[in-house]
Amino acid sequence: MKKRKNLRNTNKFSELVKLVRTLRKRCPWDRKQTLNTMKNNVIEEAYEVVNAIETKDQDGIKEEIGDLLFLGIFLGQLMEGWGVSLDEIIVSTIDKYRRKHPHVFKSKKFKNVKEIVKYWHGSKNDIFEGIPLSLPTLLAARLIQERAARVGFDWIDANGPIEKLIEEIDELKRTKRRNKIKEEMGDILFSCVNVARHLKIDPEEALRMANKKFVRRFRLMQKRLQKEKKNLSELSIEEMDHIWNEIKKNKN
């Protein structure tokens, strides 16, 4: 087991803030960045944290959380161009989470976690407030559905959204106009998320697993063809489908 360094007598957070400030002064790339150019970095780093957690990579988790912390400070310093200091952001964050937890910092009582969540959303005039449009669309759809469900706009069980999904697929089959096809496709995806939510499955995670499974099976098909001295482009769709089904049957 690695021995932990004692950081009690050093302010490493201040050191990291200073490091970011130095980079933004001396590095041409860092100096060139804006809030707008850093958007994709935020998304990429967040997903790298998720990937490290899912693969149970302890060193990776530590590294990726560090990258996310670095990025948060970097963005905070970019906000200085708008007249907002990093200290103001930190104070605002502390105040926000103190207000969100009156059962911890004040005398308010809640019976259970559901009551706490209800309290967090009860003060909002718009039930969809706080759902960023920039979120991955599967996640956004799930959050929208969860918010609607909190006020009673929901199916009783999974049978409802499953039947709705079948209905949406039938509508897609009957649709001829291109713009309408796109709309119906969106309805199908939204319904898929609703089915997953009722089955208590994270649609993002389920689709990620499906992606990995598809890639794994396709690579197995490629390896098999390489052994047989064949090329994918030389096979008909029927031949590829036959090999695919054999691989699927073997559950590799």
C-alpha positions as CSV (number, residue, x, y, z in Angstrom):
1,M,0.0,0.0,0.0
2,K,1.3,3.4,-0.9
3,K,2.0,5.8,1.9
4,R,-0.1,8.9,1.7
5,K,1.7,12.3,1.7
6,N,0.8,14.6,4.6
7,L,-0.6,17.7,3.0
8,R,-1.9,19.3,6.2
9,N,0.8,21.9,6.4
10,T,0.7,22.9,2.7
11,N,-1.9,24.6,0.7
12,K,-1.9,22.5,-2.5
13,F,-5.1,24.1,-3.8
14,S,-3.5,27.5,-3.8
15,E,-0.4,26.0,-5.5
16,L,-2.7,24.6,-8.2
17,V,-4.4,28.0,-8.7
18,K,-1.0,29.6,-9.0
19,L,0.1,26.9,-11.5
20,V,-2.9,27.6,-13.7
21,R,-2.3,31.3,-13.6
22,T,1.3,30.8,-14.6
23,L,0.3,28.7,-17.5
24,R,-2.2,31.2,-18.7
25,K,0.5,33.9,-18.6
26,R,3.4,32.0,-20.2
27,C,1.9,29.2,-22.4
28,P,0.7,30.4,-25.8
29,W,-1.9,27.7,-26.0
30,D,-3.4,28.3,-22.5
31,R,-3.3,32.1,-23.2
32,K,-5.3,31.6,-26.4
33,Q,-8.2,29.7,-24.7
34,T,-11.7,31.2,-24.0
35,L,-14.7,29.8,-22.3
36,N,-16.1,28.9,-25.7
37,T,-13.0,27.0,-26.9
38,M,-12.9,25.0,-23.6
39,K,-16.4,23.6,-23.9
40,N,-15.4,20.3,-25.5
41,N,-12.5,19.9,-23.0
42,V,-15.1,20.0,-20.2
43,I,-17.2,17.3,-21.8
44,E,-14.2,15.1,-22.7
45,E,-12.7,15.3,-19.2
46,A,-16.1,14.5,-17.6
47,Y,-16.4,11.4,-19.7
48,E,-12.8,10.4,-19.0
49,V,-13.7,10.5,-15.2
50,V,-16.8,8.3,-15.9
51,N,-14.7,5.8,-18.0
52,A,-12.1,5.5,-15.2
53,I,-14.8,4.9,-12.7
54,E,-16.5,2.2,-14.9
55,T,-13.2,0.4,-15.5
56,K,-12.4,0.7,-11.7
57,D,-9.0,2.3,-12.6
58,Q,-8.0,3.8,-9.2
59,D,-5.0,5.6,-10.6
60,G,-7.0,6.8,-13.6
61,I,-9.8,8.1,-11.4
62,K,-7.2,10.1,-9.4
63,E,-5.7,11.5,-12.5
64,E,-9.0,12.4,-14.2
65,I,-10.4,14.0,-11.1
66,G,-7.2,16.1,-11.0
67,D,-7.7,17.1,-14.6
68,L,-11.3,18.1,-13.9
69,L,-10.2,20.1,-10.9
70,F,-7.5,21.8,-13.0
71,L,-10.1,22.6,-15.7
72,G,-12.5,24.0,-13.1
73,I,-9.8,26.4,-11.9
74,F,-8.9,27.2,-15.5
75,L,-12.5,28.2,-16.3
76,G,-12.8,30.1,-13.1
77,Q,-9.8,32.2,-14.1
78,L,-11.3,32.8,-17.5
79,M,-14.3,34.2,-15.8
80,E,-12.1,37.0,-14.5
81,G,-12.4,38.5,-17.9
82,W,-16.1,39.0,-17.1
83,G,-15.3,40.6,-13.7
84,V,-15.9,37.5,-11.7
85,S,-13.1,36.2,-9.4
86,L,-12.4,32.6,-8.5
87,D,-13.1,33.5,-4.8
88,E,-16.5,34.8,-5.8
89,I,-17.3,31.5,-7.5
90,I,-16.1,29.5,-4.5
91,V,-18.1,31.6,-2.0
92,S,-21.2,31.4,-4.3
93,T,-20.8,27.6,-4.4
94,I,-20.5,27.3,-0.6
95,D,-23.6,29.5,-0.1
96,K,-25.6,27.5,-2.7
97,Y,-24.9,24.1,-1.1
98,R,-25.5,25.4,2.4
99,R,-28.9,26.5,1.2
100,K,-29.6,23.2,-0.4
101,H,-28.8,21.3,2.9
102,P,-30.9,23.0,5.6
103,H,-31.1,19.6,7.3
104,V,-27.3,19.8,7.8
105,F,-26.7,23.4,8.4
106,K,-30.0,24.4,10.0
107,S,-32.8,22.7,12.0
108,K,-35.0,21.6,9.0
109,K,-36.0,17.9,9.2
110,F,-36.7,15.5,6.3
111,K,-38.1,12.0,6.7
112,N,-36.2,10.5,3.8
113,V,-34.0,11.1,0.7
114,K,-37.2,11.6,-1.5
115,E,-38.2,14.5,0.7
116,I,-34.8,16.1,0.3
117,V,-35.0,15.8,-3.5
118,K,-38.5,17.1,-3.5
119,Y,-37.3,20.1,-1.5
120,W,-34.5,20.8,-4.0
121,H,-37.0,21.0,-6.8
122,G,-40.0,22.4,-5.0
123,S,-38.8,26.1,-5.2
124,K,-38.5,26.1,-9.0
125,N,-41.3,27.8,-11.0
126,D,-40.3,25.8,-14.1
127,I,-39.9,22.0,-13.5
128,F,-37.3,21.8,-16.3
129,E,-35.1,24.6,-14.8
130,G,-31.5,23.7,-14.5
131,I,-31.4,21.1,-17.3
132,P,-28.7,22.3,-19.7
133,L,-29.4,22.1,-23.4
134,S,-25.8,21.1,-23.9
135,L,-26.2,17.8,-21.9
136,P,-25.8,14.6,-23.9
137,T,-29.3,14.1,-25.3
138,L,-30.0,10.7,-23.7
139,L,-29.2,12.1,-20.3
140,A,-31.2,15.2,-21.0
141,A,-34.2,13.1,-22.0
142,R,-34.0,11.1,-18.8
143,L,-33.8,14.2,-16.7
144,I,-36.8,15.8,-18.5
145,Q,-38.9,12.6,-18.0
146,E,-37.9,12.4,-14.3
147,R,-38.9,16.0,-13.7
148,A,-42.3,15.4,-15.4
149,A,-42.8,12.2,-13.3
150,R,-42.3,14.2,-10.1
151,V,-45.5,16.1,-10.7
152,G,-47.4,12.9,-11.7
153,F,-47.1,13.1,-15.5
154,D,-45.9,9.5,-15.9
155,W,-46.9,6.0,-16.9
156,I,-47.9,3.6,-14.1
157,D,-45.4,1.0,-15.1
158,A,-43.0,0.0,-18.0
159,N,-45.9,-1.4,-20.1
160,G,-47.0,2.1,-20.9
161,P,-43.8,3.4,-22.4
162,I,-43.2,0.0,-24.2
163,E,-46.6,0.3,-25.9
164,K,-45.8,3.9,-26.7
165,L,-42.5,2.8,-28.3
166,I,-44.3,0.3,-30.5
167,E,-46.7,3.0,-31.5
168,E,-43.9,5.4,-32.4
169,I,-42.2,2.7,-34.5
170,D,-45.4,2.1,-36.4
171,E,-45.7,5.8,-37.0
172,L,-42.2,5.9,-38.4
173,K,-43.0,3.1,-40.8
174,R,-46.0,5.0,-42.2
175,T,-44.1,8.3,-42.5
176,K,-43.0,9.5,-46.0
177,R,-41.9,13.1,-45.5
178,R,-38.2,13.6,-44.6
179,N,-38.7,16.2,-41.9
180,K,-41.5,14.1,-40.3
181,I,-39.2,11.0,-40.3
182,K,-36.6,13.0,-38.3
183,E,-39.4,14.0,-35.8
184,E,-40.6,10.4,-35.5
185,M,-37.1,9.1,-35.0
186,G,-36.7,11.6,-32.1
187,D,-40.0,10.3,-30.6
188,I,-38.7,6.8,-30.8
189,L,-35.4,7.6,-29.0
190,F,-37.3,9.6,-26.4
191,S,-39.6,6.6,-25.8
192,C,-36.6,4.3,-25.5
193,V,-35.2,6.4,-22.7
194,N,-38.6,6.3,-21.0
195,V,-38.7,2.5,-21.2
196,A,-35.1,2.4,-19.7
197,R,-36.1,4.8,-16.9
198,H,-39.1,2.6,-15.9
199,L,-36.9,-0.5,-15.9
200,K,-34.4,1.4,-13.7
201,I,-31.7,1.2,-16.4
202,D,-29.4,4.1,-17.3
203,P,-29.9,4.5,-21.1
204,E,-26.5,6.1,-21.5
205,E,-24.8,3.1,-19.8
206,A,-27.0,0.6,-21.7
207,L,-26.1,2.2,-25.1
208,R,-22.4,2.3,-24.1
209,M,-22.5,-1.4,-23.4
210,A,-24.2,-2.0,-26.8
211,N,-21.5,0.0,-28.5
212,K,-18.8,-2.1,-26.9
213,K,-20.6,-5.3,-27.7
214,F,-21.0,-4.3,-31.4
215,V,-17.3,-3.3,-31.7
216,R,-16.1,-6.5,-30.0
217,R,-18.2,-8.8,-32.2
218,F,-17.2,-6.9,-35.4
219,R,-13.5,-7.2,-34.4
220,L,-14.0,-11.0,-33.9
221,M,-15.6,-11.1,-37.4
222,Q,-12.5,-9.3,-38.8
223,K,-10.1,-11.7,-37.1
224,R,-12.0,-14.7,-38.4
225,L,-11.8,-13.3,-42.0
226,Q,-8.1,-12.5,-41.6
227,K,-7.5,-16.2,-40.6
228,E,-9.5,-17.3,-43.7
229,K,-7.5,-14.8,-45.9
230,K,-10.7,-13.0,-46.8
231,N,-11.6,-9.3,-47.0
232,L,-14.8,-7.8,-45.6
233,S,-15.4,-5.8,-48.8
234,E,-15.5,-9.1,-50.8
235,L,-18.4,-10.6,-48.8
236,S,-22.1,-10.1,-49.4
237,I,-24.3,-8.7,-46.6
238,E,-25.8,-12.3,-46.3
239,E,-22.3,-13.8,-45.8
240,M,-21.4,-11.2,-43.2
241,D,-24.7,-11.6,-41.5
242,H,-24.1,-15.4,-41.3
243,I,-20.7,-15.0,-39.6
244,W,-22.2,-12.3,-37.3
245,N,-24.9,-14.6,-36.1
246,E,-22.4,-17.4,-35.5
247,I,-20.3,-15.1,-33.4
248,K,-23.4,-13.9,-31.6
249,K,-24.5,-17.5,-31.0
250,N,-21.1,-18.2,-29.3
251,K,-21.6,-15.2,-27.1
252,N,-18.1,-13.9,-27.6
